[in-house]
Amino acid sequence: EKGPAAVLFSNPERQRTKRFIATLKQEAEKEGGGEG
């Protein structure tokens, strides 16, 4: 059974979201100096 996220994020949206999350991760790594 697919959750609401699957309905919310269709293919293009999911690609954008993944890129957005990747950017956030990069920013966090820069801010935190790669800790974690």
CHARMM-style PDB file with segment names, atoms N, HN, CA, C and O in Angstrom:
ATOM      1  N   GLU     1       0.847  -1.206   0.000  1.00  0.00      PROA
ATOM      2  CA  GLU     1       0.000   0.000   0.000  1.00  0.00      PROA
ATOM      3  C   GLU     1       0.878   1.250   0.000  1.00  0.00      PROA
ATOM      4  O   GLU     1       1.751   1.406   0.853  1.00  0.00      PROA
ATOM      5  N   LYS     2       0.639   2.131  -0.958  1.00  0.00      PROA
ATOM      6  HN  LYS     2      -0.071   2.004  -1.651  1.00  0.00      PROA
ATOM      7  CA  LYS     2       1.460   3.333  -1.071  1.00  0.00      PROA
ATOM      8  C   LYS     2       0.926   4.420  -0.149  1.00  0.00      PROA
ATOM      9  O   LYS     2      -0.282   4.641  -0.060  1.00  0.00      PROA
ATOM     10  N   GLY     3       1.834   5.084   0.525  1.00  0.00      PROA
ATOM     11  HN  GLY     3       2.815   4.905   0.453  1.00  0.00      PROA
ATOM     12  CA  GLY     3       1.445   6.162   1.426  1.00  0.00      PROA
ATOM     13  C   GLY     3       1.161   7.440   0.652  1.00  0.00      PROA
ATOM     14  O   GLY     3       1.330   7.483  -0.567  1.00  0.00      PROA
ATOM     15  N   PRO     4       0.735   8.474   1.352  1.00  0.00      PROA
ATOM     16  CA  PRO     4       0.399   9.750   0.702  1.00  0.00      PROA
ATOM     17  C   PRO     4       1.594  10.365  -0.006  1.00  0.00      PROA
ATOM     18  O   PRO     4       1.431  11.094  -0.984  1.00  0.00      PROA
ATOM     19  N   ALA     5       2.806  10.071   0.486  1.00  0.00      PROA
ATOM     20  HN  ALA     5       2.938   9.478   1.280  1.00  0.00      PROA
ATOM     21  CA  ALA     5       4.014  10.627  -0.126  1.00  0.00      PROA
ATOM     22  C   ALA     5       4.135  10.153  -1.565  1.00  0.00      PROA
ATOM     23  O   ALA     5       4.526  10.921  -2.444  1.00  0.00      PROA
ATOM     24  N   ALA     6       3.798   8.880  -1.812  1.00  0.00      PROA
ATOM     25  HN  ALA     6       3.480   8.256  -1.098  1.00  0.00      PROA
ATOM     26  CA  ALA     6       3.901   8.323  -3.163  1.00  0.00      PROA
ATOM     27  C   ALA     6       2.949   9.059  -4.099  1.00  0.00      PROA
ATOM     28  O   ALA     6       3.262   9.282  -5.268  1.00  0.00      PROA
ATOM     29  N   VAL     7       1.783   9.435  -3.573  1.00  0.00      PROA
ATOM     30  HN  VAL     7       1.528   9.253  -2.623  1.00  0.00      PROA
ATOM     31  CA  VAL     7       0.808  10.146  -4.394  1.00  0.00      PROA
ATOM     32  C   VAL     7       1.261  11.595  -4.589  1.00  0.00      PROA
ATOM     33  O   VAL     7       1.096  12.173  -5.663  1.00  0.00      PROA
ATOM     34  N   LEU     8       1.832  12.167  -3.531  1.00  0.00      PROA
ATOM     35  HN  LEU     8       1.965  11.698  -2.658  1.00  0.00      PROA
ATOM     36  CA  LEU     8       2.246  13.558  -3.580  1.00  0.00      PROA
ATOM     37  C   LEU     8       3.387  13.744  -4.561  1.00  0.00      PROA
ATOM     38  O   LEU     8       3.368  14.654  -5.389  1.00  0.00      PROA
ATOM     39  N   PHE     9       4.391  12.866  -4.459  1.00  0.00      PROA
ATOM     40  HN  PHE     9       4.407  12.126  -3.786  1.00  0.00      PROA
ATOM     41  CA  PHE     9       5.590  13.032  -5.277  1.00  0.00      PROA
ATOM     42  C   PHE     9       5.542  12.096  -6.475  1.00  0.00      PROA
ATOM     43  O   PHE     9       5.915  10.926  -6.382  1.00  0.00      PROA
ATOM     44  N   SER    10       5.076  12.629  -7.607  1.00  0.00      PROA
ATOM     45  HN  SER    10       4.773  13.579  -7.683  1.00  0.00      PROA
ATOM     46  CA  SER    10       5.167  11.876  -8.851  1.00  0.00      PROA
ATOM     47  C   SER    10       6.606  11.969  -9.342  1.00  0.00      PROA
ATOM     48  O   SER    10       7.439  12.611  -8.703  1.00  0.00      PROA
ATOM     49  N   ASN    11       6.906  11.330 -10.477  1.00  0.00      PROA
ATOM     50  HN  ASN    11       6.229  10.809 -10.996  1.00  0.00      PROA
ATOM     51  CA  ASN    11       8.290  11.240 -10.930  1.00  0.00      PROA
ATOM     52  C   ASN    11       9.039  12.577 -10.943  1.00  0.00      PROA
ATOM     53  O   ASN    11      10.073  12.693 -10.285  1.00  0.00      PROA
ATOM     54  N   PRO    12       8.549  13.596 -11.673  1.00  0.00      PROA
ATOM     55  CA  PRO    12       9.308  14.849 -11.735  1.00  0.00      PROA
ATOM     56  C   PRO    12       9.461  15.485 -10.364  1.00  0.00      PROA
ATOM     57  O   PRO    12      10.526  16.000 -10.023  1.00  0.00      PROA
ATOM     58  N   GLU    13       8.391  15.446  -9.581  1.00  0.00      PROA
ATOM     59  HN  GLU    13       7.526  15.028  -9.858  1.00  0.00      PROA
ATOM     60  CA  GLU    13       8.454  16.039  -8.255  1.00  0.00      PROA
ATOM     61  C   GLU    13       9.476  15.320  -7.396  1.00  0.00      PROA
ATOM     62  O   GLU    13      10.220  15.947  -6.642  1.00  0.00      PROA
ATOM     63  N   ARG    14       9.507  13.989  -7.516  1.00  0.00      PROA
ATOM     64  HN  ARG    14       8.903  13.480  -8.129  1.00  0.00      PROA
ATOM     65  CA  ARG    14      10.437  13.215  -6.696  1.00  0.00      PROA
ATOM     66  C   ARG    14      11.874  13.551  -7.084  1.00  0.00      PROA
ATOM     67  O   ARG    14      12.745  13.652  -6.220  1.00  0.00      PROA
ATOM     68  N   GLN    15      12.119  13.722  -8.376  1.00  0.00      PROA
ATOM     69  HN  GLN    15      11.411  13.639  -9.078  1.00  0.00      PROA
ATOM     70  CA  GLN    15      13.468  14.089  -8.823  1.00  0.00      PROA
ATOM     71  C   GLN    15      13.860  15.424  -8.211  1.00  0.00      PROA
ATOM     72  O   GLN    15      14.973  15.589  -7.710  1.00  0.00      PROA
ATOM     73  N   ARG    16      12.928  16.380  -8.256  1.00  0.00      PROA
ATOM     74  HN  ARG    16      12.024  16.246  -8.662  1.00  0.00      PROA
ATOM     75  CA  ARG    16      13.210  17.704  -7.684  1.00  0.00      PROA
ATOM     76  C   ARG    16      13.457  17.592  -6.195  1.00  0.00      PROA
ATOM     77  O   ARG    16      14.369  18.221  -5.660  1.00  0.00      PROA
ATOM     78  N   THR    17      12.640  16.785  -5.523  1.00  0.00      PROA
ATOM     79  HN  THR    17      11.899  16.273  -5.958  1.00  0.00      PROA
ATOM     80  CA  THR    17      12.777  16.641  -4.077  1.00  0.00      PROA
ATOM     81  C   THR    17      14.119  16.023  -3.733  1.00  0.00      PROA
ATOM     82  O   THR    17      14.802  16.469  -2.811  1.00  0.00      PROA
ATOM     83  N   LYS    18      14.499  14.974  -4.492  1.00  0.00      PROA
ATOM     84  HN  LYS    18      13.944  14.611  -5.241  1.00  0.00      PROA
ATOM     85  CA  LYS    18      15.770  14.309  -4.218  1.00  0.00      PROA
ATOM     86  C   LYS    18      16.924  15.288  -4.385  1.00  0.00      PROA
ATOM     87  O   LYS    18      17.861  15.300  -3.587  1.00  0.00      PROA
ATOM     88  N   ARG    19      16.847  16.113  -5.435  1.00  0.00      PROA
ATOM     89  HN  ARG    19      16.085  16.103  -6.083  1.00  0.00      PROA
ATOM     90  CA  ARG    19      17.904  17.100  -5.650  1.00  0.00      PROA
ATOM     91  C   ARG    19      17.901  18.129  -4.532  1.00  0.00      PROA
ATOM     92  O   ARG    19      18.957  18.569  -4.075  1.00  0.00      PROA
ATOM     93  N   PHE    20      16.691  18.514  -4.091  1.00  0.00      PROA
ATOM     94  HN  PHE    20      15.834  18.157  -4.462  1.00  0.00      PROA
ATOM     95  CA  PHE    20      16.565  19.490  -3.020  1.00  0.00      PROA
ATOM     96  C   PHE    20      17.179  18.953  -1.736  1.00  0.00      PROA
ATOM     97  O   PHE    20      17.913  19.660  -1.046  1.00  0.00      PROA
ATOM     98  N   ILE    21      16.870  17.684  -1.415  1.00  0.00      PROA
ATOM     99  HN  ILE    21      16.273  17.110  -1.975  1.00  0.00      PROA
ATOM    100  CA  ILE    21      17.403  17.057  -0.207  1.00  0.00      PROA
ATOM    101  C   ILE    21      18.917  16.934  -0.315  1.00  0.00      PROA
ATOM    102  O   ILE    21      19.635  17.162   0.659  1.00  0.00      PROA
ATOM    103  N   ALA    22      19.401  16.571  -1.505  1.00  0.00      PROA
ATOM    104  HN  ALA    22      18.818  16.386  -2.296  1.00  0.00      PROA
ATOM    105  CA  ALA    22      20.848  16.449  -1.701  1.00  0.00      PROA
ATOM    106  C   ALA    22      21.519  17.794  -1.444  1.00  0.00      PROA
ATOM    107  O   ALA    22      22.588  17.854  -0.836  1.00  0.00      PROA
ATOM    108  N   THR    23      20.888  18.872  -1.908  1.00  0.00      PROA
ATOM    109  HN  THR    23      20.020  18.823  -2.402  1.00  0.00      PROA
ATOM    110  CA  THR    23      21.445  20.202  -1.687  1.00  0.00      PROA
ATOM    111  C   THR    23      21.464  20.525  -0.204  1.00  0.00      PROA
ATOM    112  O   THR    23      22.450  21.054   0.309  1.00  0.00      PROA
ATOM    113  N   LEU    24      20.377  20.208   0.486  1.00  0.00      PROA
ATOM    114  HN  LEU    24      19.575  19.778   0.069  1.00  0.00      PROA
ATOM    115  CA  LEU    24      20.318  20.462   1.919  1.00  0.00      PROA
ATOM    116  C   LEU    24      21.419  19.704   2.635  1.00  0.00      PROA
ATOM    117  O   LEU    24      22.059  20.238   3.541  1.00  0.00      PROA
ATOM    118  N   LYS    25      21.643  18.455   2.230  1.00  0.00      PROA
ATOM    119  HN  LYS    25      21.123  18.021   1.494  1.00  0.00      PROA
ATOM    120  CA  LYS    25      22.681  17.642   2.858  1.00  0.00      PROA
ATOM    121  C   LYS    25      24.051  18.274   2.639  1.00  0.00      PROA
ATOM    122  O   LYS    25      24.865  18.334   3.560  1.00  0.00      PROA
ATOM    123  N   GLN    26      24.303  18.741   1.427  1.00  0.00      PROA
ATOM    124  HN  GLN    26      23.641  18.691   0.679  1.00  0.00      PROA
ATOM    125  CA  GLN    26      25.586  19.374   1.133  1.00  0.00      PROA
ATOM    126  C   GLN    26      25.763  20.617   1.998  1.00  0.00      PROA
ATOM    127  O   GLN    26      26.836  20.846   2.556  1.00  0.00      PROA
ATOM    128  N   GLU    27      24.708  21.415   2.105  1.00  0.00      PROA
ATOM    129  HN  GLU    27      23.836  21.229   1.651  1.00  0.00      PROA
ATOM    130  CA  GLU    27      24.772  22.618   2.924  1.00  0.00      PROA
ATOM    131  C   GLU    27      25.057  22.261   4.375  1.00  0.00      PROA
ATOM    132  O   GLU    27      25.874  22.903   5.035  1.00  0.00      PROA
ATOM    133  N   ALA    28      24.372  21.228   4.865  1.00  0.00      PROA
ATOM    134  HN  ALA    28      23.709  20.706   4.329  1.00  0.00      PROA
ATOM    135  CA  ALA    28      24.553  20.812   6.255  1.00  0.00      PROA
ATOM    136  C   ALA    28      25.985  20.346   6.483  1.00  0.00      PROA
ATOM    137  O   ALA    28      26.579  20.623   7.525  1.00  0.00      PROA
ATOM    138  N   GLU    29      26.533  19.637   5.502  1.00  0.00      PROA
ATOM    139  HN  GLU    29      26.050  19.412   4.655  1.00  0.00      PROA
ATOM    140  CA  GLU    29      27.905  19.156   5.640  1.00  0.00      PROA
ATOM    141  C   GLU    29      28.875  20.327   5.665  1.00  0.00      PROA
ATOM    142  O   GLU    29      29.845  20.323   6.423  1.00  0.00      PROA
ATOM    143  N   LYS    30      28.613  21.328   4.835  1.00  0.00      PROA
ATOM    144  HN  LYS    30      27.825  21.332   4.219  1.00  0.00      PROA
ATOM    145  CA  LYS    30      29.477  22.507   4.823  1.00  0.00      PROA
ATOM    146  C   LYS    30      29.380  23.232   6.161  1.00  0.00      PROA
ATOM    147  O   LYS    30      30.391  23.652   6.725  1.00  0.00      PROA
ATOM    148  N   GLU    31      28.159  23.372   6.661  1.00  0.00      PROA
ATOM    149  HN  GLU    31      27.338  23.030   6.203  1.00  0.00      PROA
ATOM    150  CA  GLU    31      27.944  24.077   7.920  1.00  0.00      PROA
ATOM    151  C   GLU    31      28.573  23.322   9.082  1.00  0.00      PROA
ATOM    152  O   GLU    31      29.253  23.911   9.923  1.00  0.00      PROA
ATOM    153  N   GLY    32      28.339  22.003   9.121  1.00  0.00      PROA
ATOM    154  HN  GLY    32      27.787  21.525   8.437  1.00  0.00      PROA
ATOM    155  CA  GLY    32      28.797  21.207  10.259  1.00  0.00      PROA
ATOM    156  C   GLY    32      30.213  20.685  10.077  1.00  0.00      PROA
ATOM    157  O   GLY    32      30.742  20.025  10.972  1.00  0.00      PROA
ATOM    158  N   GLY    33      30.834  20.964   8.947  1.00  0.00      PROA
ATOM    159  HN  GLY    33      30.405  21.500   8.220  1.00  0.00      PROA
ATOM    160  CA  GLY    33      32.188  20.489   8.734  1.00  0.00      PROA
ATOM    161  C   GLY    33      32.240  18.990   8.520  1.00  0.00      PROA
ATOM    162  O   GLY    33      33.277  18.375   8.769  1.00  0.00      PROA
ATOM    163  N   GLY    34      31.148  18.378   8.065  1.00  0.00      PROA
ATOM    164  HN  GLY    34      30.306  18.877   7.862  1.00  0.00      PROA
ATOM    165  CA  GLY    34      31.146  16.954   7.763  1.00  0.00      PROA
ATOM    166  C   GLY    34      30.997  16.083   8.985  1.00  0.00      PROA
ATOM    167  O   GLY    34      31.306  14.892   8.936  1.00  0.00      PROA
ATOM    168  N   GLU    35      30.527  16.654  10.091  1.00  0.00      PROA
ATOM    169  HN  GLU    35      30.276  17.621  10.131  1.00  0.00      PROA
ATOM    170  CA  GLU    35      30.313  15.830  11.290  1.00  0.00      PROA
ATOM    171  C   GLU    35      28.982  15.094  11.191  1.00  0.00      PROA
ATOM    172  O   GLU    35      28.048  15.555  10.535  1.00  0.00      PROA
ATOM    173  N   GLY    36      28.912  13.927  11.862  1.00  0.00      PROA
ATOM    174  HN  GLY    36      29.671  13.552  12.395  1.00  0.00      PROA
ATOM    175  CA  GLY    36      27.665  13.180  11.835  1.00  0.00      PROA
ATOM    176  C   GLY    36      27.903  11.830  11.253  1.00  0.00      PROA
ATOM    177  OT1 GLY    36      26.971  11.033  11.139  1.00  0.00      PROA
TER     178      GLY     36
END
